[in-house]
Structure formats: structure tokens, C-alpha cells
């Protein structure tokens, strides 16, 4: 069992590593199966944890839990239904969620399990998929909910969910994880809002990787966010959302309280 | 005026370059404004042109031409409406379009102008946007049309348009291009199917870059496909689609005739 992290040390260098009792052991080479342990262990007090991977894409599932489908009165789909969140939307543990420029509407949290791809894969079977999964992380699939159906002709999934900082990932990638025995628990400012079993998933992680890999090549670091279940709600400015999954850890992000100062116009 | 390309030479190395009368001049460094001309010119007969950029995301516009909006009876939107095609879907000039595994339905071409981002930008004004545009290319925004509304609860834009090889780009990135004076002309097996003026665009290129950069950070190589207009149609297996834009060039791709052999199951 490895708990993979990415971190920034005091020299500002960004590295890949694994959590150990005394700190973060630095790894050299390319995550996941080409990463090589070094002799360097950095105390946790001297690192900033970053998002644990750098996805080229985040594939977000819609309607992938029986309980939420039943509540919404939707049939279970015959193939995974998904949107894409761009890599540019990633936020790491503790990083602020920033309100979009000029958007005063509802911003919603969704606590989810994230599958992190370890090896490039295309058109793999569900059996082969296990070997392509590098591990699992926590996801907060943040959404500017009022934009989703703002235009009656076109549901804006990619826009509403694609804003910078709307893809919170972390704190670690757990290499061994039994989703059938674990739950996603979401707290909003300390109050429990979601607590659902991952065993209620419609398409399992290996089934998701297999089916989606038939649609598109999955690359190391890509994330499949498995969808959410009951208890989604809105985040007030300044509120903190914590997504916890036993066996992985706890991911905490705060919606920045002063939106006007978050998006200076700039080209760089 | 520079016509940027990416190419593979006889030594299998992939490089960035610019078209000149006698061949491709190789550039060193990072496209776009950090690329430095070298003394090497490779004859065109000794290179394979690749997709001219490596996008982290392709943002595809829906309903961005007045003529198509009128035909569909849709109002012009108040903000760009878009989906995301993943970087994994890119195909270069001459590369085959491959039919998705197990999909026997209609595959549709859409000839479009593509804006290629040259500099990282976030929340830029339309005036600032010009300096962030590295140039323009031709796009064939290929779609597995029967999947789009296959599920009555969720329009599958990202899936139907995200398959490997469904984002055809090229052949070059033209640094200077006046969209107001040019047309998109699509031929299917030599017969003209689209011929529409880019001046009919609802949101102009600089307006698109500005507005979308307020939603998400745009990175060098990212592509905004400006949407299509009248004349979209389906591609038979084995048929060739050519998207031509005066001032840029002509992008040609063939739908591979033997789908069963295109997607060997593999993990690598």
C-alpha cells in the first residue's frame, strides 16, 4: 500500500513522493510504475502538498449511484454518462476554490471517489483495467449550478464544472483501496452533508476504465470522478468543504471569501 | 506571416517548424513566441506533417453561426456555448479517422476554423486576446452523431465528439489570418458540402478567447473550434473529408474503411 503525493519543498521544487511515518519520501522518475524511491525523506512540516496528479483530463460521471438515480427518478444508464473537466481546473489540498468572474450564483460541492490512471490504456477489458489504475483519490467536483441550464438549448456541463479551481483533488493517491468497503463523507463547515457507500455505484471502477478506454485513450494522471450521490448542496463564500474517504484521507478546500480580488485580468 | 507546422523527420524526431519555399525550417525552443529559427531546412518530401499543436483541451463551440442558428430556429446565445474534446482525440493531416469500437452509427464531419492559443491567458479582455492567439488552423470536429441524444436524460457531447481521432487539426497554424475575409469550404470525396463565410460568426475569435479565458486558463496549444455552419453531413466508411480555409490550407482525413482492425485491445 502506497500513499502517493505530489509536493513542493522549501526549495520550491515540485516532486512526487510517498507518505511514510516520518515524512514524505521523494521519488525520482515518472509516476506511477517508473517512479523510483530515493533516500530523501522530507518532514511533512516542510512540504506543501499539491494535487496528487496532473490530469490531461478529468472525466466526470453523471448518474452513477443507484440512490441518487432513484431520488431523481432516473433509470440507470446502459453506458457511463460523462462530461469533461479540463486539466486547468485542478486545485490541490487546501487550495482555495475561486468564484468565477461575474458569477454571483450558487456554487455546489459534490464529494466523489476519483480513479487515477497509472498507465496509458486504450480499449482494455475490465480485467485488464485493474493494472491501469494507479490508485484512488478524493474529488470535490465543484459546479456553478446556475449556469448548467441557463441556456435552454444546451446544457453547459463543461462550462459549469470547468472553471479554474473547480476540480479539487487529493490529498493522496492510495494504491490499494477497496471501494466496496468504503464511504464518501462530506462535511460543510464541520457539518456532515454526504455519507454514502461506494458499493452503491452503478458502473464499478474497473468497468468505468474499461468502457471509457474504448471511447478515448486514458493517460497517466487522468482522473475519472465516479459521480456523486445524495446530499449535494451549495457552498457559501468562505465556507470549507471536506471530502473524506476511509483508506485515502481527507481533502479540504475553502470557497474564497473575496471573489473580486481573485481574477486580475492578465496575459502572461 | 508564418505558417507553423509540427513534423516528424526521417530520424523519427518530432519538431516544430515553419513552411518556407524550399521546405520546413526547423525551430528550437517552445512554440510560440519562444521558438527560435535554426539553420536546418528539411525538404517537404522528407517530413510527415503532424497535428500542428498539442492541445491540453479543445473547446468546441455550439451555435456560433447566424445561418445555422436560423436554420435550427435557435436564438443567438448570450455567452459562448461549448463542450470539451480531450487532447487524446487529436488527429493530424492525413491521419485516419477511426470508427469507435462497437459503434455502427452515423459519423458526421463539421468543418470549422480553429483558434490556436499561443500564450497562457486568463481573464483577458478582447483587446488583450489578440496577443494570446498564436494563429489559426482548420478543424474537422468529428461526431458520432447517434450517441449525442442516445440517452434521454443527458446529452453526450463529450463522448460523441471525444473519441480518439475525432479532433482533426491542421495542416498549419497561420499566424496572420483575417477571418472576416475567408470562408470554410468542406469537400466530401471531392464534392463541395460546406462553403460558409467566417464573417457570419456570432462570437468573434478575440471575443471567444476573452470570454472563455474568464472561465478557464487557456494554455499554449489549446484550440478553440469556432463552431460550424450549414452543410454538416455524414461520412461513409472509406470517404475522405477535406476542410479548406483560404490563408491557412487544406486538411484531409479519411474515415478508415476497416473498423474491426482499428482498436486492438491493449494496455501499454
Interface residues (C-beta under 8 A of the other chain):
Chain A: X56 X57 X59 X62 X63 X74 X75 X77 X78 X79 X81 X82 X83 X84 X85 X86 X87 X88 X89 X100 X101 X102 X119 X120 X121 X122 X123 X124 X125 X128 X131 X132 X151 X153 X154 X155 X156 X157 X158 X159 X162 X163 X164 X214 X215 X216 X217 X218 X219 X263 X264 X265 X266 X267 X268
Chain B: X56 X57 X59 X62 X63 X74 X75 X77 X78 X79 X81 X82 X83 X84 X85 X86 X87 X88 X89 X100 X101 X102 X119 X120 X121 X122 X123 X124 X125 X128 X131 X132 X151 X153 X154 X155 X156 X157 X158 X159 X162 X163 X164 X214 X215 X216 X217 X218 X219 X263 X264 X265 X266 X267 X268
